[in-house]
Amino acid sequence: MTGPREAHWLDQLQEDGYCIIPQLVAEQQIAALDADLEGAFAQAPLGKGDFYGHRTKRFGSLLRRSQVAGDLVLQPLVLSLARAILGSACDRIQLNVAQAIAIHPGEIEQFPHCDQDMWAGRKGDHEYLLNVIWPLTEFTRLNGATRIYPGTHRKPVDNLESLDDPVVAECKPGDAICFLGSTVHGAGPNQTEDVRRGVVIGYSLGWLKPYENLWLAYPPAVAKEFSPELAELAGYVQHRPNLGNFEGQCPSVLLRDEVPEFPQATDSLRPDQREAVREFAETRRGGR
C-alpha cells in the first residue's frame, strides 16, 4: 500500500518515465558523501570510450568507500518506489550499481540511451530497473546536467532524430533524479570550467545479472559490516527458486563468523512451488 507522497512520485514515474524529488535528503549528508569520495575522485583516471566519455571519471564500489552511500541505497522513499516499480516482475529487488561520476570541462554530450538495453530480454512487459542520480554538485544546463526524454519509456525510439527535446535535470545536492530503465537519457556536455559530480544508485530485478559485479565489489569481509537489508541488496540473498545460492544455501551464510565447509543444501522456493513439490514428493513416498 502506498502513501500519498509515494503515490505522487510513482504516478509521475509511470506517466513521464522520470521524476525529480527536491531535497529528499539533507545537503549536509551529500556533502559528507562528496568528502568521503574526494580521494577516489582525485585518483580515478578519465574514461576511455565514446560512451563512458574521455573527459569523465567513473568508479564504483561506493558502499565500501562511504557509509553515506549505504544510507542513500536504503533511503526509504526511493526503496519504496523501486519495489513498487519492479516488484511485480521479481521476488525481490537488488542493487544494480552504485557508481560515482565526474564530468570534466570539455566533455561532450553523452549518447542518448536507455539502461535496460544492457539486457537482451524482451522489453515492454515490465521494467528492468530504476536509477537514482544524487547530485554532489549543482547540476546546470551548462555543466552537464542529465538530459531526460519524457515519454520514451512508452514508445520505442527508432533513431535519435525522432527524439523530442529533452528535459534538462537542473537540480542541487539533496535532490534525487529518478528515472526508469526504459527512459532515454544521457549526460549533457560540460561547457564550464568546473567539474560536475554525482553518484548513480540503481535497483534492478533480483533475477538479473547486475551491471556492477556485486560480489567482487563487496566480498564477504566487506559485506559483513553491512546491515542485513543492505547485505541483501548487495547480493547476499537468494532469489527464489534457489537462484544465487552458495552450496545450496543463502549466500548470507558467508557473512557468519563460522562458515561450514559443507553447508546443507536447503530448498528456497516460492510458496506455490513448495506446495507443488511437497505434494509430488508425498505421492512418491507413499508409493514405496
Rosetta blueprint (number, residue, H / E / L):
1 M L
2 T L
3 G L
4 P H
5 R H
6 E H
7 A H
8 H H
9 W H
10 L H
11 D H
12 Q H
13 L H
14 Q H
15 E H
16 D H
17 G L
18 Y E
19 C E
20 I E
21 I E
22 P L
23 Q L
24 L L
25 V L
26 A L
27 E H
28 Q H
29 Q H
30 I H
31 A H
32 A H
33 L H
34 D H
35 A H
36 D H
37 L H
38 E H
39 G H
40 A H
41 F H
42 A H
43 Q H
44 A L
45 P L
46 L E
47 G L
48 K L
49 G L
50 D L
51 F L
52 Y L
53 G L
54 H L
55 R L
56 T E
57 K E
58 R E
59 F E
60 G L
61 S L
62 L H
63 L H
64 R H
65 R L
66 S L
67 Q H
68 V H
69 A H
70 G H
71 D H
72 L H
73 V H
74 L L
75 Q L
76 P H
77 L H
78 V H
79 L H
80 S H
81 L H
82 A H
83 R H
84 A H
85 I H
86 L H
87 G H
88 S H
89 A H
90 C L
91 D L
92 R L
93 I E
94 Q E
95 L E
96 N E
97 V E
98 A E
99 Q E
100 A E
101 I E
102 A E
103 I E
104 H L
105 P L
106 G L
107 E L
108 I L
109 E L
110 Q L
111 F L
112 P L
113 H E
114 C L
115 D H
116 Q H
117 D H
118 M H
119 W L
120 A L
121 G L
122 R L
123 K L
124 G L
125 D L
126 H L
127 E L
128 Y L
129 L E
130 L E
131 N E
132 V E
133 I E
134 W E
135 P E
136 L L
137 T L
138 E L
139 F E
140 T L
141 R L
142 L L
143 N E
144 G L
145 A L
146 T E
147 R E
148 I E
149 Y L
150 P L
151 G L
152 T L
153 H L
154 R L
155 K L
156 P L
157 V L
158 D L
159 N L
160 L H
161 E H
162 S H
163 L L
164 D L
165 D L
166 P L
167 V E
168 V E
169 A L
170 E L
171 C E
172 K L
173 P L
174 G L
175 D L
176 A E
177 I E
178 C E
179 F E
180 L E
181 G L
182 S L
183 T L
184 V L
185 H E
186 G E
187 A E
188 G L
189 P L
190 N E
191 Q L
192 T L
193 E L
194 D L
195 V L
196 R E
197 R E
198 G E
199 V E
200 V E
201 I E
202 G E
203 Y E
204 S E
205 L E
206 G L
207 W L
208 L L
209 K L
210 P L
211 Y L
212 E L
213 N L
214 L H
215 W H
216 L H
217 A H
218 Y L
219 P L
220 P H
221 A H
222 V H
223 A H
224 K L
225 E L
226 F L
227 S L
228 P H
229 E H
230 L H
231 A H
232 E H
233 L H
234 A L
235 G L
236 Y L
237 V L
238 Q L
239 H E
240 R L
241 P L
242 N L
243 L E
244 G L
245 N L
246 F E
247 E L
248 G L
249 Q E
250 C L
251 P H
252 S H
253 V H
254 L H
255 L H
256 R L
257 D L
258 E L
259 V L
260 P L
261 E L
262 F L
263 P L
264 Q L
265 A L
266 T L
267 D L
268 S L
269 L L
270 R L
271 P H
272 D H
273 Q H
274 R H
275 E H
276 A H
277 V H
278 R H
279 E H
280 F H
281 A H
282 E H
283 T H
284 R H
285 R H
286 G H
287 G L
288 R L
